[in-house]
Amino acid sequence: MMLELISRNILHRPIRTFITVVAVAVEVIMVLVVVGLTHGLVTDSAKRVEGIGADVMVQPPSASVFMAFSGAPMPIKLAGKLQELKHVRYVAPVLLQFSSSGRLDIVYGIDPQSFALVSGGFVFHEGHDLQNPDDILVDDWYAKARNLHAGNSMSILEHDFHVAGVVEHGKGARLFVQLKTLQELSGAQDKASVFFIKCDHPDDATAVTDEIQQMLPRYVVRSLKDYMSLMTSSNLPGLQIFINVMISLAVCIGFMVIFLSMYTTILERTREIGVLKSLGASKAYIVRVVLGETTLLCTVGAAVGAVASFVITHVLVHAFPTLVILIQPEWVFRAILIAIVGGLMGAAYPAWLASRRDPIESLAYE
Amino acid sequence: MEPILETDNLWKIYHIGKVDSPALRGVSLQIMPGEFVAIMGPSGCGKSTLLHVLGGLAQATRGSVLLDGNDLSNMQDAERTQIRRCKVGFVFQRFNLLPTLDVRGNIRLAQHIYGNEFDPHRFEMTTNVLGLSHRLHHRPSELSGGEQQRVAIARAIINEPKILLADEPTGNLDTANSDAVLALLRQLHRDLGQTIMMITHNPEAAAYAGRVIHMRDGLIVDGIPA
């Protein structure tokens, strides 16, 4: 009977119900897409670094786990010293540079030979490897997003490049240029941002890490396994705060919409509340009716929001191929819970107000 | 036999700003089980206030109200709500049906609030007596005034209350529907032994009752004896 009463109330005002459901859905979409975007960004970045195939990474002192945030203060001659260490098979120096021309991209400056030895080489969809100083390789996702093909020209870092080839994604960055070219463009001659090391065997990674750490005590030396475990949004400076702020905003929207919706409902149904009281409905019963209605509205809104989030993600990824949005199942449940709890908080005061209405005044309400 | 409802020196004073406005000025009456009592009086004489206090919707300022042995005047709101739920059925002039529910839902709602599981036998008997069996799936907006008031009566008696309190039950009805509703109340009183207290300002309606009490200025002026 309670469910019938609640559902009939909801169906009785379809416009109000629609707007409330949409608002809750937007709240859930905000949470899921923002968290999905940040998680996707971090996971995609980590997977691409993992895809290089190195066993150990060496970064400058105090370097961030997010490599693009680090500069290039390591002398490239360190590569030679690292190469001499026991169990080290190959060393690939890489210089990283942000490009913000038009969009935010990370460019890898690589020595094609050493990078191919560590990573096993690129898989080419089109064209050939870096041969000339102005050559650039783009991965297939980037090429699809920018409609680029081997032989095209593109400008980046205020420099015109010739697209030498389109390679399979997943080898660190989406853009690769010659190490020397990037060193010149970024004024970092003979410098590298990171050394990727391939060991004789993956099991040697710990021993190699320890040895390098002894040799270069202030440098950041990580096995790829450690690196992957550190690549979470909570380790990216400010990202967790950004997520929390966005979630708080979403909760505020849900809270206010439900508050207004239920408050106006209570005013509109003053007489009905009087009828319920005349029938002997307790305060708890009336609170249950209001909160039950809220729970149903929020549940439907949250379900719509969850489904819409996947649809929006699909559309966004289709429109922007380099965008990675990862919606995790645990966050779907969290977002639904956030929407319902936020909604119940918003409905708490109207419910309390309704339960305290004077039955005689309510019955006389026009 | 003990009265089902008894008041002694019942006062109800409304505080409007700094002014005290007494609506009841020491009402004493007794209603015996199975009685059909009409309360008459001019507008503003305190009839509706008396009904609200007797039904536990409002608290008395002074005096006592004994309903089936329970003194409502000493009770908190939650206790009066429970008494109202279990022992009182209300019928209002404006029907006060929930517009979102159909006839069946409106009647079942009273059972649900009472805490009873749906009793199909009681439901069928009540809707048959009130001639509602063929209108169960209609919304209030699809019913005539007389039908709506019959639904309100069905809702009021579905839990077998000790007393049915009717506030101008024919005030919004035409003559034919008024007669039908009053005949139904009399039938409930005669056939089911339902105790009824009805407020009206219509002498023809009051004539259906077994006893008529007259009120004026918050006091009972005649018809006190049970």
Interface residues (C-beta under 8 A of the other chain):
Chain A: M1 M2 E4 L5 R8 N9 L11 H12 R271 E272 G274 V275 L276 K277 S278 L279 G280 A281 S282 K283 Y285 P359 I360 L363
Chain B: H52 G55 L57 A58 A78 T81 Q82 R84 R85 C86 V88 F90 F92 N96 L97 L98 P99 T100 L101 G105 R108 L109 A110 Q111 H112 I113 Y114 F118 R155
